């Protein structure tokens, strides 16, 4: 795997997992909504994909540190 791909995953996956946890568990808990397995299973791949896209965008458009 190239350094660019590793950097995209290193930045994107923590963001995607964090957003998955916040949006799937924490916000529904505070809103008094039930946490449903179907919702969790649907949300997980979307947030992981969103995290990878976020990592790509950060790698592509932000200035590089040297």
PDBQT receptor file of N, H, CA, C and O in Angstrom, charges set to zero:
ATOM      1  N   UNK A   1       0.862  -1.181   0.000  1.00  0.00    +0.000 N 
ATOM      2  CA  UNK A   1       0.000   0.000   0.000  1.00  0.00    +0.000 C 
ATOM      3  C   UNK A   1       0.902   1.235   0.000  1.00  0.00    +0.000 C 
ATOM      4  O   UNK A   1       1.898   1.290   0.722  1.00  0.00    +0.000 OA
ATOM      5  N   UNK A   2       0.547   2.204  -0.803  1.00  0.00    +0.000 N 
ATOM      6  H   UNK A   2      -0.262   2.160  -1.389  1.00  0.00    +0.000 HD
ATOM      7  CA  UNK A   2       1.363   3.408  -0.902  1.00  0.00    +0.000 C 
ATOM      8  C   UNK A   2       1.165   4.308   0.313  1.00  0.00    +0.000 C 
ATOM      9  O   UNK A   2       0.209   4.159   1.074  1.00  0.00    +0.000 OA
ATOM     10  N   UNK A   3       2.096   5.245   0.470  1.00  0.00    +0.000 N 
ATOM     11  H   UNK A   3       2.872   5.366  -0.149  1.00  0.00    +0.000 HD
ATOM     12  CA  UNK A   3       2.006   6.172   1.600  1.00  0.00    +0.000 C 
ATOM     13  C   UNK A   3       0.748   7.029   1.533  1.00  0.00    +0.000 C 
ATOM     14  O   UNK A   3       0.152   7.352   2.560  1.00  0.00    +0.000 OA
ATOM     15  N   UNK A   4       0.348   7.396   0.315  1.00  0.00    +0.000 N 
ATOM     16  H   UNK A   4       0.832   7.134  -0.520  1.00  0.00    +0.000 HD
ATOM     17  CA  UNK A   4      -0.846   8.228   0.160  1.00  0.00    +0.000 C 
ATOM     18  C   UNK A   4      -2.088   7.480   0.652  1.00  0.00    +0.000 C 
ATOM     19  O   UNK A   4      -2.921   8.054   1.354  1.00  0.00    +0.000 OA
ATOM     20  N   UNK A   5      -2.212   6.216   0.289  1.00  0.00    +0.000 N 
ATOM     21  H   UNK A   5      -1.536   5.749  -0.281  1.00  0.00    +0.000 HD
ATOM     22  CA  UNK A   5      -3.359   5.408   0.733  1.00  0.00    +0.000 C 
ATOM     23  C   UNK A   5      -3.348   5.221   2.242  1.00  0.00    +0.000 C 
ATOM     24  O   UNK A   5      -4.390   5.296   2.893  1.00  0.00    +0.000 OA
ATOM     25  N   UNK A   6      -2.153   4.973   2.798  1.00  0.00    +0.000 N 
ATOM     26  H   UNK A   6      -1.307   4.911   2.269  1.00  0.00    +0.000 HD
ATOM     27  CA  UNK A   6      -2.043   4.823   4.245  1.00  0.00    +0.000 C 
ATOM     28  C   UNK A   6      -2.460   6.097   4.961  1.00  0.00    +0.000 C 
ATOM     29  O   UNK A   6      -3.120   6.039   5.998  1.00  0.00    +0.000 OA
ATOM     30  N   UNK A   7      -2.083   7.237   4.420  1.00  0.00    +0.000 N 
ATOM     31  H   UNK A   7      -1.546   7.284   3.578  1.00  0.00    +0.000 HD
ATOM     32  CA  UNK A   7      -2.430   8.524   5.032  1.00  0.00    +0.000 C 
ATOM     33  C   UNK A   7      -3.935   8.775   4.954  1.00  0.00    +0.000 C 
ATOM     34  O   UNK A   7      -4.528   9.278   5.908  1.00  0.00    +0.000 OA
ATOM     35  N   UNK A   8      -4.552   8.429   3.830  1.00  0.00    +0.000 N 
ATOM     36  H   UNK A   8      -4.070   8.020   3.056  1.00  0.00    +0.000 HD
ATOM     37  CA  UNK A   8      -6.000   8.584   3.682  1.00  0.00    +0.000 C 
ATOM     38  C   UNK A   8      -6.725   7.726   4.721  1.00  0.00    +0.000 C 
ATOM     39  O   UNK A   8      -7.672   8.186   5.359  1.00  0.00    +0.000 OA
ATOM     40  N   UNK A   9      -6.282   6.488   4.886  1.00  0.00    +0.000 N 
ATOM     41  H   UNK A   9      -5.513   6.114   4.367  1.00  0.00    +0.000 HD
ATOM     42  CA  UNK A   9      -6.912   5.599   5.858  1.00  0.00    +0.000 C 
ATOM     43  C   UNK A   9      -6.621   6.061   7.280  1.00  0.00    +0.000 C 
ATOM     44  O   UNK A   9      -7.499   6.000   8.141  1.00  0.00    +0.000 OA
ATOM     45  N   UNK A  10      -5.393   6.526   7.538  1.00  0.00    +0.000 N 
ATOM     46  H   UNK A  10      -4.680   6.575   6.839  1.00  0.00    +0.000 HD
ATOM     47  CA  UNK A  10      -5.010   6.973   8.877  1.00  0.00    +0.000 C 
ATOM     48  C   UNK A  10      -5.830   8.172   9.325  1.00  0.00    +0.000 C 
ATOM     49  O   UNK A  10      -6.148   8.298  10.508  1.00  0.00    +0.000 OA
ATOM     50  N   UNK A  11      -6.172   9.044   8.403  1.00  0.00    +0.000 N 
ATOM     51  H   UNK A  11      -5.914   8.941   7.442  1.00  0.00    +0.000 HD
ATOM     52  CA  UNK A  11      -6.978  10.224   8.726  1.00  0.00    +0.000 C 
ATOM     53  C   UNK A  11      -8.468   9.901   8.672  1.00  0.00    +0.000 C 
ATOM     54  O   UNK A  11      -9.224  10.346   9.535  1.00  0.00    +0.000 OA
ATOM     55  N   UNK A  12      -8.894   9.143   7.686  1.00  0.00    +0.000 N 
ATOM     56  H   UNK A  12      -8.279   8.781   6.985  1.00  0.00    +0.000 HD
ATOM     57  CA  UNK A  12     -10.317   8.941   7.425  1.00  0.00    +0.000 C 
ATOM     58  C   UNK A  12     -11.032   7.956   8.329  1.00  0.00    +0.000 C 
ATOM     59  O   UNK A  12     -12.166   8.203   8.742  1.00  0.00    +0.000 OA
ATOM     60  N   UNK A  13     -10.386   6.846   8.641  1.00  0.00    +0.000 N 
ATOM     61  H   UNK A  13      -9.465   6.646   8.306  1.00  0.00    +0.000 HD
ATOM     62  CA  UNK A  13     -11.080   5.836   9.444  1.00  0.00    +0.000 C 
ATOM     63  C   UNK A  13     -11.413   6.307  10.854  1.00  0.00    +0.000 C 
ATOM     64  O   UNK A  13     -12.538   6.079  11.298  1.00  0.00    +0.000 OA
ATOM     65  N   UNK A  14     -10.504   6.950  11.583  1.00  0.00    +0.000 N 
ATOM     66  H   UNK A  14      -9.590   7.135  11.222  1.00  0.00    +0.000 HD
ATOM     67  CA  UNK A  14     -10.909   7.444  12.910  1.00  0.00    +0.000 C 
ATOM     68  C   UNK A  14     -12.066   8.437  12.839  1.00  0.00    +0.000 C 
ATOM     69  O   UNK A  14     -12.941   8.437  13.705  1.00  0.00    +0.000 OA
ATOM     70  N   UNK A  15     -12.071   9.276  11.815  1.00  0.00    +0.000 N 
ATOM     71  H   UNK A  15     -11.360   9.275  11.112  1.00  0.00    +0.000 HD
ATOM     72  CA  UNK A  15     -13.163  10.235  11.653  1.00  0.00    +0.000 C 
ATOM     73  C   UNK A  15     -14.474   9.486  11.382  1.00  0.00    +0.000 C 
ATOM     74  O   UNK A  15     -15.498   9.783  11.997  1.00  0.00    +0.000 OA
ATOM     75  N   UNK A  16     -14.438   8.529  10.474  1.00  0.00    +0.000 N 
ATOM     76  H   UNK A  16     -13.606   8.288   9.974  1.00  0.00    +0.000 HD
ATOM     77  CA  UNK A  16     -15.642   7.767  10.143  1.00  0.00    +0.000 C 
ATOM     78  C   UNK A  16     -16.164   6.959  11.319  1.00  0.00    +0.000 C 
ATOM     79  O   UNK A  16     -17.373   6.903  11.546  1.00  0.00    +0.000 OA
ATOM     80  N   UNK A  17     -15.265   6.331  12.071  1.00  0.00    +0.000 N 
ATOM     81  H   UNK A  17     -14.283   6.376  11.887  1.00  0.00    +0.000 HD
ATOM     82  CA  UNK A  17     -15.686   5.541  13.234  1.00  0.00    +0.000 C 
ATOM     83  C   UNK A  17     -16.238   6.454  14.322  1.00  0.00    +0.000 C 
ATOM     84  O   UNK A  17     -17.242   6.135  14.960  1.00  0.00    +0.000 OA
ATOM     85  N   UNK A  18     -15.579   7.590  14.531  1.00  0.00    +0.000 N 
ATOM     86  H   UNK A  18     -14.763   7.849  14.013  1.00  0.00    +0.000 HD
ATOM     87  CA  UNK A  18     -16.077   8.541  15.524  1.00  0.00    +0.000 C 
ATOM     88  C   UNK A  18     -17.459   9.062  15.170  1.00  0.00    +0.000 C 
ATOM     89  O   UNK A  18     -18.329   9.148  16.036  1.00  0.00    +0.000 OA
ATOM     90  N   UNK A  19     -17.669   9.408  13.918  1.00  0.00    +0.000 N 
ATOM     91  H   UNK A  19     -16.963   9.338  13.214  1.00  0.00    +0.000 HD
ATOM     92  CA  UNK A  19     -18.977   9.889  13.483  1.00  0.00    +0.000 C 
ATOM     93  C   UNK A  19     -20.027   8.780  13.590  1.00  0.00    +0.000 C 
ATOM     94  O   UNK A  19     -21.172   9.042  13.957  1.00  0.00    +0.000 OA
ATOM     95  N   UNK A  20     -19.642   7.557  13.275  1.00  0.00    +0.000 N 
ATOM     96  H   UNK A  20     -18.712   7.344  12.977  1.00  0.00    +0.000 HD
ATOM     97  CA  UNK A  20     -20.555   6.419  13.410  1.00  0.00    +0.000 C 
ATOM     98  C   UNK A  20     -21.025   6.284  14.855  1.00  0.00    +0.000 C 
ATOM     99  O   UNK A  20     -22.219   6.126  15.110  1.00  0.00    +0.000 OA
ATOM    100  N   UNK A  21     -20.107   6.344  15.782  1.00  0.00    +0.000 N 
ATOM    101  H   UNK A  21     -19.137   6.472  15.576  1.00  0.00    +0.000 HD
ATOM    102  CA  UNK A  21     -20.459   6.200  17.201  1.00  0.00    +0.000 C 
ATOM    103  C   UNK A  21     -21.346   7.352  17.666  1.00  0.00    +0.000 C 
ATOM    104  O   UNK A  21     -22.357   7.137  18.335  1.00  0.00    +0.000 OA
ATOM    105  N   UNK A  22     -20.961   8.567  17.307  1.00  0.00    +0.000 N 
ATOM    106  H   UNK A  22     -20.140   8.741  16.763  1.00  0.00    +0.000 HD
ATOM    107  CA  UNK A  22     -21.737   9.736  17.739  1.00  0.00    +0.000 C 
ATOM    108  C   UNK A  22     -23.141   9.720  17.144  1.00  0.00    +0.000 C 
ATOM    109  O   UNK A  22     -24.126   9.886  17.863  1.00  0.00    +0.000 OA
ATOM    110  N   UNK A  23     -23.231   9.520  15.837  1.00  0.00    +0.000 N 
ATOM    111  H   UNK A  23     -22.431   9.384  15.253  1.00  0.00    +0.000 HD
ATOM    112  CA  UNK A  23     -24.521   9.627  15.154  1.00  0.00    +0.000 C 
ATOM    113  C   UNK A  23     -25.422   8.401  15.358  1.00  0.00    +0.000 C 
ATOM    114  O   UNK A  23     -26.644   8.516  15.269  1.00  0.00    +0.000 OA
ATOM    115  N   UNK A  24     -24.837   7.243  15.627  1.00  0.00    +0.000 N 
ATOM    116  H   UNK A  24     -23.844   7.149  15.700  1.00  0.00    +0.000 HD
ATOM    117  CA  UNK A  24     -25.625   6.025  15.749  1.00  0.00    +0.000 C 
ATOM    118  C   UNK A  24     -25.999   5.702  17.192  1.00  0.00    +0.000 C 
ATOM    119  O   UNK A  24     -27.059   5.129  17.442  1.00  0.00    +0.000 OA
ATOM    120  N   UNK A  25     -25.148   6.059  18.133  1.00  0.00    +0.000 N 
ATOM    121  H   UNK A  25     -24.286   6.524  17.930  1.00  0.00    +0.000 HD
ATOM    122  CA  UNK A  25     -25.389   5.680  19.525  1.00  0.00    +0.000 C 
ATOM    123  C   UNK A  25     -25.629   6.872  20.444  1.00  0.00    +0.000 C 
ATOM    124  O   UNK A  25     -26.605   6.881  21.195  1.00  0.00    +0.000 OA
ATOM    125  N   UNK A  26     -24.765   7.866  20.398  1.00  0.00    +0.000 N 
ATOM    126  H   UNK A  26     -23.972   7.858  19.788  1.00  0.00    +0.000 HD
ATOM    127  CA  UNK A  26     -24.823   8.951  21.386  1.00  0.00    +0.000 C 
ATOM    128  C   UNK A  26     -26.009   9.880  21.160  1.00  0.00    +0.000 C 
ATOM    129  O   UNK A  26     -26.772  10.129  22.093  1.00  0.00    +0.000 OA
ATOM    130  N   UNK A  27     -26.184  10.394  19.957  1.00  0.00    +0.000 N 
ATOM    131  H   UNK A  27     -25.564  10.192  19.199  1.00  0.00    +0.000 HD
ATOM    132  CA  UNK A  27     -27.289  11.323  19.693  1.00  0.00    +0.000 C 
ATOM    133  C   UNK A  27     -28.654  10.647  19.877  1.00  0.00    +0.000 C 
ATOM    134  O   UNK A  27     -29.526  11.238  20.514  1.00  0.00    +0.000 OA
ATOM    135  N   UNK A  28     -28.879   9.433  19.346  1.00  0.00    +0.000 N 
ATOM    136  H   UNK A  28     -28.171   8.954  18.828  1.00  0.00    +0.000 HD
ATOM    137  CA  UNK A  28     -30.173   8.789  19.624  1.00  0.00    +0.000 C 
ATOM    138  C   UNK A  28     -30.398   8.535  21.123  1.00  0.00    +0.000 C 
ATOM    139  O   UNK A  28     -31.529   8.632  21.599  1.00  0.00    +0.000 OA
ATOM    140  N   UNK A  29     -29.352   8.218  21.852  1.00  0.00    +0.000 N 
ATOM    141  H   UNK A  29     -28.433   8.139  21.465  1.00  0.00    +0.000 HD
ATOM    142  CA  UNK A  29     -29.497   7.988  23.287  1.00  0.00    +0.000 C 
ATOM    143  C   UNK A  29     -30.004   9.254  23.981  1.00  0.00    +0.000 C 
ATOM    144  O   UNK A  29     -30.929   9.188  24.791  1.00  0.00    +0.000 OA
ATOM    145  N   UNK A  30     -29.411  10.392  23.672  1.00  0.00    +0.000 N 
ATOM    146  H   UNK A  30     -28.660  10.446  23.014  1.00  0.00    +0.000 HD
ATOM    147  CA  UNK A  30     -29.823  11.644  24.309  1.00  0.00    +0.000 C 
ATOM    148  C   UNK A  30     -31.190  12.129  23.817  1.00  0.00    +0.000 C 
ATOM    149  O   UNK A  30     -31.877  12.865  24.524  1.00  0.00    +0.000 OA
ATOM    150  N   UNK A  31     -31.578  11.726  22.625  1.00  0.00    +0.000 N 
ATOM    151  H   UNK A  31     -31.019  11.128  22.050  1.00  0.00    +0.000 HD
ATOM    152  CA  UNK A  31     -32.902  12.087  22.107  1.00  0.00    +0.000 C 
ATOM    153  C   UNK A  31     -33.988  11.100  22.541  1.00  0.00    +0.000 C 
ATOM    154  O   UNK A  31     -35.160  11.296  22.221  1.00  0.00    +0.000 OA
ATOM    155  N   UNK A  32     -33.617  10.058  23.256  1.00  0.00    +0.000 N 
ATOM    156  H   UNK A  32     -32.665   9.898  23.517  1.00  0.00    +0.000 HD
ATOM    157  CA  UNK A  32     -34.583   9.078  23.724  1.00  0.00    +0.000 C 
ATOM    158  C   UNK A  32     -35.069   8.134  22.633  1.00  0.00    +0.000 C 
ATOM    159  O   UNK A  32     -36.118   7.508  22.789  1.00  0.00    +0.000 OA
ATOM    160  N   UNK A  33     -34.337   8.018  21.541  1.00  0.00    +0.000 N 
ATOM    161  H   UNK A  33     -33.485   8.526  21.415  1.00  0.00    +0.000 HD
ATOM    162  CA  UNK A  33     -34.707   7.118  20.448  1.00  0.00    +0.000 C 
ATOM    163  C   UNK A  33     -34.124   5.734  20.696  1.00  0.00    +0.000 C 
ATOM    164  O   UNK A  33     -33.057   5.615  21.299  1.00  0.00    +0.000 OA
ATOM    165  N   UNK A  34     -34.802   4.692  20.243  1.00  0.00    +0.000 N 
ATOM    166  H   UNK A  34     -35.668   4.789  19.754  1.00  0.00    +0.000 HD
ATOM    167  CA  UNK A  34     -34.239   3.352  20.412  1.00  0.00    +0.000 C 
ATOM    168  C   UNK A  34     -33.059   3.135  19.467  1.00  0.00    +0.000 C 
ATOM    169  O   UNK A  34     -33.036   3.667  18.358  1.00  0.00    +0.000 OA
ATOM    170  N   UNK A  35     -32.094   2.361  19.911  1.00  0.00    +0.000 N 
ATOM    171  H   UNK A  35     -32.113   1.929  20.812  1.00  0.00    +0.000 HD
ATOM    172  CA  UNK A  35     -30.952   2.001  19.068  1.00  0.00    +0.000 C 
ATOM    173  C   UNK A  35     -31.268   0.631  18.478  1.00  0.00    +0.000 C 
ATOM    174  O   UNK A  35     -31.305  -0.375  19.186  1.00  0.00    +0.000 OA
ATOM    175  N   UNK A  36     -31.493   0.614  17.172  1.00  0.00    +0.000 N 
ATOM    176  H   UNK A  36     -31.462   1.432  16.597  1.00  0.00    +0.000 HD
ATOM    177  CA  UNK A  36     -31.965  -0.575  16.471  1.00  0.00    +0.000 C 
ATOM    178  C   UNK A  36     -30.810  -1.196  15.684  1.00  0.00    +0.000 C 
ATOM    179  O   UNK A  36     -30.040  -0.489  15.034  1.00  0.00    +0.000 OA
ATOM    180  N   UNK A  37     -30.700  -2.506  15.748  1.00  0.00    +0.000 N 
ATOM    181  H   UNK A  37     -31.325  -3.080  16.276  1.00  0.00    +0.000 HD
ATOM    182  CA  UNK A  37     -29.619  -3.210  15.065  1.00  0.00    +0.000 C 
ATOM    183  C   UNK A  37     -29.615  -2.919  13.567  1.00  0.00    +0.000 C 
ATOM    184  O   UNK A  37     -28.550  -2.739  12.975  1.00  0.00    +0.000 OA
ATOM    185  N   UNK A  38     -30.783  -2.871  12.956  1.00  0.00    +0.000 N 
ATOM    186  H   UNK A  38     -31.648  -3.017  13.437  1.00  0.00    +0.000 HD
ATOM    187  CA  UNK A  38     -30.867  -2.607  11.519  1.00  0.00    +0.000 C 
ATOM    188  C   UNK A  38     -30.255  -1.248  11.181  1.00  0.00    +0.000 C 
ATOM    189  O   UNK A  38     -29.534  -1.119  10.192  1.00  0.00    +0.000 OA
ATOM    190  N   UNK A  39     -30.541  -0.239  11.999  1.00  0.00    +0.000 N 
ATOM    191  H   UNK A  39     -31.127  -0.344  12.803  1.00  0.00    +0.000 HD
ATOM    192  CA  UNK A  39     -29.993   1.096  11.780  1.00  0.00    +0.000 C 
ATOM    193  C   UNK A  39     -28.466   1.085  11.929  1.00  0.00    +0.000 C 
ATOM    194  O   UNK A  39     -27.754   1.744  11.172  1.00  0.00    +0.000 OA
ATOM    195  N   UNK A  40     -27.981   0.332  12.909  1.00  0.00    +0.000 N 
ATOM    196  H   UNK A  40     -28.559  -0.204  13.524  1.00  0.00    +0.000 HD
ATOM    197  CA  UNK A  40     -26.535   0.236  13.134  1.00  0.00    +0.000 C 
ATOM    198  C   UNK A  40     -25.860  -0.423  11.937  1.00  0.00    +0.000 C 
ATOM    199  O   UNK A  40     -24.831   0.055  11.458  1.00  0.00    +0.000 OA
ATOM    200  N   UNK A  41     -26.440  -1.523  11.453  1.00  0.00    +0.000 N 
ATOM    201  H   UNK A  41     -27.276  -1.911  11.842  1.00  0.00    +0.000 HD
ATOM    202  CA  UNK A  41     -25.853  -2.247  10.321  1.00  0.00    +0.000 C 
ATOM    203  C   UNK A  41     -25.891  -1.441   9.028  1.00  0.00    +0.000 C 
ATOM    204  O   UNK A  41     -25.016  -1.602   8.177  1.00  0.00    +0.000 OA
ATOM    205  N   UNK A  42     -26.878  -0.590   8.869  1.00  0.00    +0.000 N 
ATOM    206  H   UNK A  42     -27.589  -0.459   9.560  1.00  0.00    +0.000 HD
ATOM    207  CA  UNK A  42     -26.947   0.263   7.682  1.00  0.00    +0.000 C 
ATOM    208  C   UNK A  42     -25.978   1.432   7.806  1.00  0.00    +0.000 C 
ATOM    209  O   UNK A  42     -25.337   1.809   6.825  1.00  0.00    +0.000 OA
ATOM    210  N   UNK A  43     -25.866   2.002   8.986  1.00  0.00    +0.000 N 
ATOM    211  H   UNK A  43     -26.386   1.696   9.783  1.00  0.00    +0.000 HD
ATOM    212  CA  UNK A  43     -25.036   3.193   9.178  1.00  0.00    +0.000 C 
ATOM    213  C   UNK A  43     -23.546   2.897   9.079  1.00  0.00    +0.000 C 
ATOM    214  O   UNK A  43     -22.783   3.723   8.578  1.00  0.00    +0.000 OA
ATOM    215  N   UNK A  44     -23.123   1.720   9.552  1.00  0.00    +0.000 N 
ATOM    216  H   UNK A  44     -23.743   1.049   9.959  1.00  0.00    +0.000 HD
ATOM    217  CA  UNK A  44     -21.688   1.434   9.615  1.00  0.00    +0.000 C 
ATOM    218  C   UNK A  44     -20.968   1.577   8.275  1.00  0.00    +0.000 C 
ATOM    219  O   UNK A  44     -19.987   2.319   8.209  1.00  0.00    +0.000 OA
ATOM    220  N   UNK A  45     -21.402   0.903   7.195  1.00  0.00    +0.000 N 
ATOM    221  H   UNK A  45     -22.199   0.301   7.248  1.00  0.00    +0.000 HD
ATOM    222  CA  UNK A  45     -20.664   1.061   5.933  1.00  0.00    +0.000 C 
ATOM    223  C   UNK A  45     -20.720   2.486   5.377  1.00  0.00    +0.000 C 
ATOM    224  O   UNK A  45     -19.769   2.941   4.740  1.00  0.00    +0.000 OA
ATOM    225  N   UNK A  46     -21.820   3.184   5.613  1.00  0.00    +0.000 N 
ATOM    226  H   UNK A  46     -22.592   2.814   6.130  1.00  0.00    +0.000 HD
ATOM    227  CA  UNK A  46     -21.902   4.566   5.133  1.00  0.00    +0.000 C 
ATOM    228  C   UNK A  46     -20.890   5.466   5.834  1.00  0.00    +0.000 C 
ATOM    229  O   UNK A  46     -20.241   6.286   5.185  1.00  0.00    +0.000 OA
ATOM    230  N   UNK A  47     -20.748   5.322   7.155  1.00  0.00    +0.000 N 
ATOM    231  H   UNK A  47     -21.276   4.656   7.682  1.00  0.00    +0.000 HD
ATOM    232  CA  UNK A  47     -19.798   6.164   7.885  1.00  0.00    +0.000 C 
ATOM    233  C   UNK A  47     -18.361   5.785   7.582  1.00  0.00    +0.000 C 
ATOM    234  O   UNK A  47     -17.493   6.658   7.557  1.00  0.00    +0.000 OA
ATOM    235  N   UNK A  48     -18.083   4.511   7.351  1.00  0.00    +0.000 N 
ATOM    236  H   UNK A  48     -18.788   3.802   7.371  1.00  0.00    +0.000 HD
ATOM    237  CA  UNK A  48     -16.717   4.112   6.975  1.00  0.00    +0.000 C 
ATOM    238  C   UNK A  48     -16.383   4.683   5.600  1.00  0.00    +0.000 C 
ATOM    239  O   UNK A  48     -15.289   5.212   5.399  1.00  0.00    +0.000 OA
ATOM    240  N   UNK A  49     -17.311   4.583   4.654  1.00  0.00    +0.000 N 
ATOM    241  H   UNK A  49     -18.199   4.153   4.817  1.00  0.00    +0.000 HD
ATOM    242  CA  UNK A  49     -17.091   5.176   3.337  1.00  0.00    +0.000 C 
ATOM    243  C   UNK A  49     -16.938   6.690   3.446  1.00  0.00    +0.000 C 
ATOM    244  O   UNK A  49     -16.073   7.280   2.799  1.00  0.00    +0.000 OA
ATOM    245  N   UNK A  50     -17.778   7.315   4.267  1.00  0.00    +0.000 N 
ATOM    246  H   UNK A  50     -18.481   6.836   4.793  1.00  0.00    +0.000 HD
ATOM    247  CA  UNK A  50     -17.654   8.760   4.490  1.00  0.00    +0.000 C 
ATOM    248  C   UNK A  50     -16.316   9.124   5.094  1.00  0.00    +0.000 C 
ATOM    249  O   UNK A  50     -15.741  10.154   4.744  1.00  0.00    +0.000 OA
ATOM    250  N   UNK A  51     -15.807   8.297   5.995  1.00  0.00    +0.000 N 
ATOM    251  H   UNK A  51     -16.274   7.459   6.279  1.00  0.00    +0.000 HD
ATOM    252  CA  UNK A  51     -14.497   8.542   6.582  1.00  0.00    +0.000 C 
ATOM    253  C   UNK A  51     -13.384   8.451   5.560  1.00  0.00    +0.000 C 
ATOM    254  O   UNK A  51     -12.464   9.270   5.560  1.00  0.00    +0.000 OA
ATOM    255  N   UNK A  52     -13.463   7.463   4.692  1.00  0.00    +0.000 N 
ATOM    256  H   UNK A  52     -14.210   6.798   4.692  1.00  0.00    +0.000 HD
ATOM    257  CA  UNK A  52     -12.437   7.326   3.650  1.00  0.00    +0.000 C 
ATOM    258  C   UNK A  52     -12.501   8.510   2.689  1.00  0.00    +0.000 C 
ATOM    259  O   UNK A  52     -11.463   9.023   2.270  1.00  0.00    +0.000 OA
ATOM    260  N   UNK A  53     -13.701   8.944   2.339  1.00  0.00    +0.000 N 
ATOM    261  H   UNK A  53     -14.544   8.527   2.679  1.00  0.00    +0.000 HD
ATOM    262  CA  UNK A  53     -13.833  10.127   1.478  1.00  0.00    +0.000 C 
ATOM    263  C   UNK A  53     -13.324  11.373   2.179  1.00  0.00    +0.000 C 
ATOM    264  O   UNK A  53     -12.710  12.229   1.543  1.00  0.00    +0.000 OA
ATOM    265  N   UNK A  54     -13.567  11.492   3.477  1.00  0.00    +0.000 N 
ATOM    266  H   UNK A  54     -14.066  10.796   3.994  1.00  0.00    +0.000 HD
ATOM    267  CA  UNK A  54     -13.041  12.605   4.261  1.00  0.00    +0.000 C 
ATOM    268  C   UNK A  54     -11.512  12.577   4.257  1.00  0.00    +0.000 C 
ATOM    269  O   UNK A  54     -10.874  13.612   4.063  1.00  0.00    +0.000 OA
ATOM    270  N   UNK A  55     -10.925  11.403   4.468  1.00  0.00    +0.000 N 
ATOM    271  H   UNK A  55     -11.444  10.563   4.626  1.00  0.00    +0.000 HD
ATOM    272  CA  UNK A  55      -9.472  11.270   4.436  1.00  0.00    +0.000 C 
ATOM    273  C   UNK A  55      -8.906  11.632   3.078  1.00  0.00    +0.000 C 
ATOM    274  O   UNK A  55      -7.859  12.273   2.990  1.00  0.00    +0.000 OA
ATOM    275  N   UNK A  56      -9.593  11.226   2.016  1.00  0.00    +0.000 N 
ATOM    276  H   UNK A  56     -10.444  10.705   2.088  1.00  0.00    +0.000 HD
ATOM    277  CA  UNK A  56      -9.157  11.587   0.666  1.00  0.00    +0.000 C 
ATOM    278  C   UNK A  56      -9.198  13.092   0.471  1.00  0.00    +0.000 C 
ATOM    279  O   UNK A  56      -8.252  13.683  -0.049  1.00  0.00    +0.000 OA
ATOM    280  N   UNK A  57     -10.296  13.715   0.889  1.00  0.00    +0.000 N 
ATOM    281  H   UNK A  57     -11.066  13.236   1.312  1.00  0.00    +0.000 HD
ATOM    282  CA  UNK A  57     -10.435  15.168   0.722  1.00  0.00    +0.000 C 
ATOM    283  C   UNK A  57      -9.362  15.912   1.506  1.00  0.00    +0.000 C 
ATOM    284  O   UNK A  57      -8.789  16.878   1.003  1.00  0.00    +0.000 OA
ATOM    285  N   UNK A  58      -9.087  15.480   2.717  1.00  0.00    +0.000 N 
ATOM    286  H   UNK A  58      -9.552  14.695   3.125  1.00  0.00    +0.000 HD
ATOM    287  CA  UNK A  58      -8.060  16.137   3.527  1.00  0.00    +0.000 C 
ATOM    288  C   UNK A  58      -6.685  15.954   2.906  1.00  0.00    +0.000 C 
ATOM    289  O   UNK A  58      -5.862  16.869   2.925  1.00  0.00    +0.000 OA
ATOM    290  N   UNK A  59      -6.439  14.782   2.360  1.00  0.00    +0.000 N 
ATOM    291  H   UNK A  59      -7.107  14.038   2.344  1.00  0.00    +0.000 HD
ATOM    292  CA  UNK A  59      -5.147  14.511   1.730  1.00  0.00    +0.000 C 
ATOM    293  C   UNK A  59      -4.995  15.285   0.428  1.00  0.00    +0.000 C 
ATOM    294  O   UNK A  59      -3.894  15.704   0.070  1.00  0.00    +0.000 OA
ATOM    295  N   UNK A  60      -6.092  15.469  -0.269  1.00  0.00    +0.000 N 
ATOM    296  H   UNK A  60      -6.986  15.128   0.021  1.00  0.00    +0.000 HD
ATOM    297  CA  UNK A  60      -6.056  16.118  -1.594  1.00  0.00    +0.000 C 
ATOM    298  C   UNK A  60      -5.976  17.633  -1.498  1.00  0.00    +0.000 C 
ATOM    299  O   UNK A  60      -5.218  18.256  -2.240  1.00  0.00    +0.000 OA
ATOM    300  N   UNK A  61      -6.741  18.236  -0.602  1.00  0.00    +0.000 N 
ATOM    301  H   UNK A  61      -7.357  17.730   0.001  1.00  0.00    +0.000 HD
ATOM    302  CA  UNK A  61      -6.899  19.682  -0.657  1.00  0.00    +0.000 C 
ATOM    303  C   UNK A  61      -6.184  20.471   0.420  1.00  0.00    +0.000 C 
ATOM    304  O   UNK A  61      -5.973  21.673   0.256  1.00  0.00    +0.000 OA
ATOM    305  N   UNK A  62      -5.804  19.833   1.522  1.00  0.00    +0.000 N 
ATOM    306  H   UNK A  62      -5.975  18.857   1.656  1.00  0.00    +0.000 HD
ATOM    307  CA  UNK A  62      -5.082  20.579   2.541  1.00  0.00    +0.000 C 
ATOM    308  C   UNK A  62      -3.601  20.614   2.226  1.00  0.00    +0.000 C 
ATOM    309  O   UNK A  62      -3.072  19.678   1.627  1.00  0.00    +0.000 OA
ATOM    310  N   UNK A  63      -2.923  21.686   2.621  1.00  0.00    +0.000 N 
ATOM    311  H   UNK A  63      -3.352  22.447   3.107  1.00  0.00    +0.000 HD
ATOM    312  CA  UNK A  63      -1.478  21.748   2.367  1.00  0.00    +0.000 C 
ATOM    313  C   UNK A  63      -0.736  20.649   3.119  1.00  0.00    +0.000 C 
ATOM    314  O   UNK A  63      -1.128  20.255   4.218  1.00  0.00    +0.000 OA
ATOM    315  N   UNK A  64       0.324  20.170   2.520  1.00  0.00    +0.000 N 
ATOM    316  H   UNK A  64       0.642  20.490   1.628  1.00  0.00    +0.000 HD
ATOM    317  CA  UNK A  64       1.116  19.100   3.124  1.00  0.00    +0.000 C 
ATOM    318  C   UNK A  64       2.106  19.678   4.119  1.00  0.00    +0.000 C 
ATOM    319  O   UNK A  64       2.683  20.741   3.891  1.00  0.00    +0.000 OA
ATOM    320  N   UNK A  65       2.300  18.958   5.247  1.00  0.00    +0.000 N 
ATOM    321  H   UNK A  65       1.831  18.094   5.433  1.00  0.00    +0.000 HD
ATOM    322  CA  UNK A  65       3.328  19.343   6.210  1.00  0.00    +0.000 C 
ATOM    323  C   UNK A  65       4.642  18.734   5.774  1.00  0.00    +0.000 C 
ATOM    324  O   UNK A  65       4.679  17.632   5.227  1.00  0.00    +0.000 OA
ATOM    325  N   UNK A  66       5.723  19.462   6.021  1.00  0.00    +0.000 N 
ATOM    326  H   UNK A  66       5.693  20.357   6.465  1.00  0.00    +0.000 HD
ATOM    327  CA  UNK A  66       7.042  18.935   5.641  1.00  0.00    +0.000 C 
ATOM    328  C   UNK A  66       7.947  18.866   6.819  1.00  0.00    +0.000 C 
ATOM    329  O   UNK A  66       9.097  18.447   6.690  1.00  0.00    +0.000 OA
TER     330      UNK A  66
